[in-house]
Amino acid sequence: MTGPIGVAIVGCGYIADSYRLCLPMHAQDLRLCGVFDRDAARLAAYVACWGDRGYASLGELLADPAVSIVINATDPKNHVPVTRAALEAGKHVYSEKPLAMTRDMAKDLRDLAAAKGLRLSAAPCNILSESAQTLWKALRAGAIGAPRLVYAELDDGMIHKADYRNWLSRSGKPWPARGEFDTGCTFEHAGYVLTILCAMFGPVRRVAAFSTLVIPDKQTDIPLPHPAPDFSVGLLEFDGGITARITNSVVAPYDHRLRVIGDEGSLEIRDTWDYACPVKLRSVSQGRLARYLERRFGGVGAAKPLPLVRTPAMKRKRGDPSMDFARGVAELADAIRTSRAARLDADFAVHIAEVTEMLQHPERFPRPAPVQSSFAPIKPADWAA
Ligand SMILES: NC(=O)c1ccc[n+]([C@@H]2O[C@H](COP(=O)([O-])OP(=O)(O)OC[C@H]3O[C@@H](n4cnc5c(N)ncnc54)[C@H](O)[C@@H]3O)[C@@H](O)[C@H]2O)c1
């Protein structure tokens, strides 16, 4: 098979515009045949903005022989039926995350894809970012010796107090606050870190997680009947013995740092959502003076930014996404065209979906014993009363 592969987008919501913005960077791999949304007004707004073909129905899109890969950009609760329909129709699928909201549904989709001889892949694809690849390469080159521990933050600030009612995508779709609060920040975001860590360190073998709803009233225009947990923290043990602590919230101030700590130093990405974010190497012997200089002057001589493995492909204008959403689809297309294994294959997607579910819903899985002891409340010191 030569030339670009035909793709179609199902779901013309907030993120479909980001995919559309990124597709031209992959013109050698991907050709957009058209789009569909079951909401006619949303479909019309997309078509008016971009001028792409709008299919009249999902059936028409799936019947188009020019379409090889369906990009499932529907909201998480609709991922499974749309992915299933696409596979049944003989299309490869690249699904937005999570692949499914439960491990069992994710496995069913993988098995269906395998039975049909089709590829199934899922976002996020930020392991393919220049930043993550630079960190991974430095790890492989032994820049920090043996990796031991990972700290990963995915805190997004108090989104419910942000100006999100005015966040509009290119074709005018509002950021889907209700859906996001209903789905939960862990289902929405954990994959951004899990995909990087699992690619580098292999499968997760043990998870100890805690999740809760810290702020039940998200002050949405219509109250949410079942808001999902807005905070989770998980401890992961990878096959290779590496331990990671991963935090997700829409409560604590924005912090998307990833730090990998090894015997000889640490590697740090300040924001895993920025494909071009510098990667800093910090020596384990960094002393107090270096720490002071870094705090005071922003890192003189303390944390060395590594050269990125290639010049970032994205030339961003104000308002453009900091992530290349179409890169994972292009990776899938190349794998299909060259008959090689996809980097983000169906087993990988199922694993990420399973660990994500364990982080967001630890109560669904066997739990450690509850703490039994307690003590009387402790008073503040009299001089601080
Ligand atoms: N919003 C973000 O900032 C963001 C960022 C990255 C990834 N994502 C992911 O992208 C996906 C979509 O998110 P979004 O923010 O665009 O949601 P959205 O609610 O804005 O859009 C989803 C669209 O899918 C359509 N849809 C639902 N079921 C359908 C069906 N069966 N057939 C056709 N259309 C259908 C809806 O009508 C809607 O227009 C989610 O998986 C989300 O996790 C979102």
The ligand as a Tripos MOL2 file, in Angstrom:
@<TRIPOS>MOLECULE
LIG
   44    48     1     0     0
SMALL
NO_CHARGES

@<TRIPOS>ATOM
      1 N1        -11.9180   18.6320   25.4290 N.am      1 LIG1
      2 C1        -10.6170   18.4770   25.5360 C.2       1 LIG1
      3 O1         -9.9060   19.3990   25.9540 O.2       1 LIG1
      4 C2         -9.9790   17.1750   25.1000 C.ar      1 LIG1
      5 C3         -8.5930   17.1220   24.9800 C.ar      1 LIG1
      6 C4         -8.0100   15.9370   24.5690 C.ar      1 LIG1
      7 C5         -8.7970   14.8300   24.3230 C.ar      1 LIG1
      8 N2        -10.1470   14.8910   24.4730 N.ar      1 LIG1
      9 C6        -10.9240   13.6810   24.2500 C.3       1 LIG1
     10 O2        -11.6140   13.8190   23.0070 O.3       1 LIG1
     11 C7        -12.8510   13.1370   23.0520 C.3       1 LIG1
     12 C8        -13.9390   14.0890   22.6600 C.3       1 LIG1
     13 O3        -13.9320   15.1560   23.5440 O.3       1 LIG1
     14 P1        -14.5870   16.5450   23.1740 P.3       1 LIG1
     15 O4        -14.0730   17.4930   24.1870 O.co2     1 LIG1
     16 O5        -14.4120   16.8430   21.7410 O.co2     1 LIG1
     17 O6        -16.1310   16.2060   23.4960 O.3       1 LIG1
     18 P2        -17.4220   16.9570   22.9190 P.3       1 LIG1
     19 O7        -18.5200   16.5800   23.8340 O.co2     1 LIG1
     20 O8        -17.1380   18.3840   22.6830 O.co2     1 LIG1
     21 O9        -17.6460   16.2780   21.4910 O.3       1 LIG1
     22 C9        -18.0720   14.9640   21.3040 C.3       1 LIG1
     23 C10       -18.9000   14.9440   20.0360 C.3       1 LIG1
     24 O10       -19.1900   13.5890   19.7150 O.3       1 LIG1
     25 C11       -20.5050   13.5530   19.1970 C.3       1 LIG1
     26 N3        -21.0170   12.1900   19.2950 N.ar      1 LIG1
     27 C12       -21.2870   11.4590   20.4120 C.ar      1 LIG1
     28 N4        -21.7140   10.2330   20.0890 N.ar      1 LIG1
     29 C13       -21.7400   10.1730   18.7480 C.ar      1 LIG1
     30 C14       -22.0940    9.1660   17.8380 C.ar      1 LIG1
     31 N5        -22.5350    7.9720   18.2420 N.pl3     1 LIG1
     32 N6        -21.9930    9.4280   16.5060 N.ar      1 LIG1
     33 C15       -21.5750   10.6420   16.0800 C.ar      1 LIG1
     34 N7        -21.2130   11.6420   16.9120 N.ar      1 LIG1
     35 C16       -21.3070   11.4060   18.2370 C.ar      1 LIG1
     36 C17       -21.2820   14.5550   20.0260 C.3       1 LIG1
     37 O11       -22.4610   14.9830   19.3950 O.3       1 LIG1
     38 C18       -20.2350   15.6600   20.1740 C.3       1 LIG1
     39 O12       -20.3360   16.6460   19.1850 O.3       1 LIG1
     40 C19       -12.9820   12.5740   24.4710 C.3       1 LIG1
     41 O13       -12.5900   11.2350   24.4800 O.3       1 LIG1
     42 C20       -11.9970   13.3830   25.2820 C.3       1 LIG1
     43 O14       -11.4410   12.6290   26.3410 O.3       1 LIG1
     44 C21       -10.7550   16.0500   24.8470 C.ar      1 LIG1
@<TRIPOS>BOND
     1     1     2 1
     2     2     3 2
     3     2     4 1
     4     4     5 ar
     5     4    44 ar
     6     5     6 ar
     7     6     7 ar
     8     7     8 ar
     9     8     9 1
    10     8    44 ar
    11     9    10 1
    12     9    42 1
    13    10    11 1
    14    11    12 1
    15    11    40 1
    16    12    13 1
    17    13    14 1
    18    14    15 2
    19    14    16 1
    20    14    17 1
    21    17    18 1
    22    18    19 2
    23    18    20 1
    24    18    21 1
    25    21    22 1
    26    22    23 1
    27    23    24 1
    28    23    38 1
    29    24    25 1
    30    25    26 1
    31    25    36 1
    32    26    27 ar
    33    26    35 ar
    34    27    28 ar
    35    28    29 ar
    36    29    30 ar
    37    29    35 ar
    38    30    31 1
    39    30    32 ar
    40    32    33 ar
    41    33    34 ar
    42    34    35 ar
    43    36    37 1
    44    36    38 1
    45    38    39 1
    46    40    41 1
    47    40    42 1
    48    42    43 1
@<TRIPOS>SUBSTRUCTURE
     1 LIG1         1 GROUP 0 **** ****
